[in-house]
Amino acid sequence: MASYQFRPVPQPLAVFEHLVASQTQTLVIKETGDHFDVKTLDGRPWMNVKPKYPTAHGRKKVYDAAGHHLFDMIKETFHWAWHPTYSIQVESGKKEHMKVKYKWTIANTKAHATFTTARGTPVTLVMEGKWPSQSVDIVDKASGALAARIERKRSDVRQILREVVGQQTYHATVAPNVDTALIVAMCVCLDEKKEDGGNQGVCTVI
């Protein structure tokens, strides 16, 4: 993967302020089954995503490196298969943090993520790019600043074989002043949407 240096976004884009990137930060998000292990590029644990129940596809709990629970990701079953909704909650039924709406075409993937920061500022992030074959960029709509870039790691034959059995590895490069937890959530939603198939979907962060 290429090495990037992003400029800081003008205003902090954060819900979980202790997970805001202080400089350009690349996270390695490795999928194993329904688990996602998130580490820094130099191998330090950063976050962990695992099923809420051992056999529960679409229901995940997300923790920081210290083991503190951040939020749950729950696939809501009342939506059509090609328009799934993922609800991400601090606890069941709590207020909505972020909603991500995807629209996939043959040429590219596009999504809008809307949320309110911990300081009360409404934010819209626009995600667009060629997926799953290449990468997507996430841009702050208000400022036009690049907030993050998500890429699939396909460096060798071994990694390609892992993908065949559903073991993806993603690199998420996050700009300074951006909440890494929200970018990880968007990456996991993107992976879940790919696994579920279809052309569009909704990921709700609560």
GIBEL-V510482 format. One record per residue. RES is the residue in three letters. D_FIRST is the distance of its C-alpha to the first C-alpha in Angstrom with 2 decimals. Layout:
res: {RES/RES}
d_first: {D_FIRST/D_FIRST}
This chain:
res: {MET/ALA/SER/TYR/GLN/PHE/ARG/PRO/VAL/PRO/GLN/PRO/LEU/ALA/VAL/PHE/GLU/HIS/LEU/VAL/ALA/SER/GLN/THR/GLN/THR/LEU/VAL/ILE/LYS/GLU/THR/GLY/ASP/HIS/PHE/ASP/VAL/LYS/THR/LEU/ASP/GLY/ARG/PRO/TRP/MET/ASN/VAL/LYS/PRO/LYS/TYR/PRO/THR/ALA/HIS/GLY/ARG/LYS/LYS/VAL/TYR/ASP/ALA/ALA/GLY/HIS/HIS/LEU/PHE/ASP/MET/ILE/LYS/GLU/THR/PHE/HIS/TRP/ALA/TRP/HIS/PRO/THR/TYR/SER/ILE/GLN/VAL/GLU/SER/GLY/LYS/LYS/GLU/HIS/MET/LYS/VAL/LYS/TYR/LYS/TRP/THR/ILE/ALA/ASN/THR/LYS/ALA/HIS/ALA/THR/PHE/THR/THR/ALA/ARG/GLY/THR/PRO/VAL/THR/LEU/VAL/MET/GLU/GLY/LYS/TRP/PRO/SER/GLN/SER/VAL/ASP/ILE/VAL/ASP/LYS/ALA/SER/GLY/ALA/LEU/ALA/ALA/ARG/ILE/GLU/ARG/LYS/ARG/SER/ASP/VAL/ARG/GLN/ILE/LEU/ARG/GLU/VAL/VAL/GLY/GLN/GLN/THR/TYR/HIS/ALA/THR/VAL/ALA/PRO/ASN/VAL/ASP/THR/ALA/LEU/ILE/VAL/ALA/MET/CYS/VAL/CYS/LEU/ASP/GLU/LYS/LYS/GLU/ASP/GLY/GLY/ASN/GLN/GLY/VAL/CYS/THR/VAL/ILE}
d_first: {0.00/3.78/6.58/9.33/13.02/15.09/18.87/20.97/22.51/26.27/27.58/26.26/24.99/25.89/27.94/27.00/27.32/26.54/22.96/22.31/19.42/21.18/18.21/14.67/13.45/10.32/11.72/10.80/13.25/14.46/17.30/20.23/23.12/23.98/22.43/19.21/18.30/16.43/15.40/13.96/10.99/13.92/15.52/18.26/19.63/19.36/20.72/22.03/22.86/25.47/28.22/31.36/33.35/32.37/32.86/32.10/29.29/28.47/29.94/27.61/28.11/25.54/25.96/24.60/23.98/27.73/28.66/30.04/30.11/28.40/29.04/29.62/28.02/30.73/30.79/34.07/35.96/38.29/35.86/35.53/32.91/31.09/31.25/30.37/30.53/28.82/30.81/29.18/32.04/32.85/35.87/37.33/38.89/37.64/36.73/33.75/30.79/28.47/28.60/25.73/26.95/24.80/25.81/24.01/24.95/24.21/22.05/20.13/20.19/21.97/23.10/25.18/25.14/28.31/29.31/31.48/30.17/32.00/33.87/35.10/33.04/32.19/28.61/27.03/23.29/22.32/19.28/18.63/16.24/15.80/15.69/15.18/13.70/11.01/10.79/13.55/14.53/17.23/19.86/23.04/25.80/28.37/26.57/23.91/21.38/17.75/17.69/14.29/11.36/10.57/8.02/8.74/6.91/8.64/8.00/11.77/15.24/15.81/13.22/14.78/18.13/17.36/16.72/20.15/21.81/20.08/17.60/14.41/11.39/9.90/7.83/10.44/10.36/14.12/16.34/19.29/22.38/20.70/21.59/18.65/21.00/21.47/17.80/17.54/20.75/19.49/16.49/19.06/21.48/19.04/18.59/22.37/23.11/21.12/23.06/26.29/25.90/27.74/27.03/27.34/27.56/28.20/26.66/29.09/28.28/31.61}
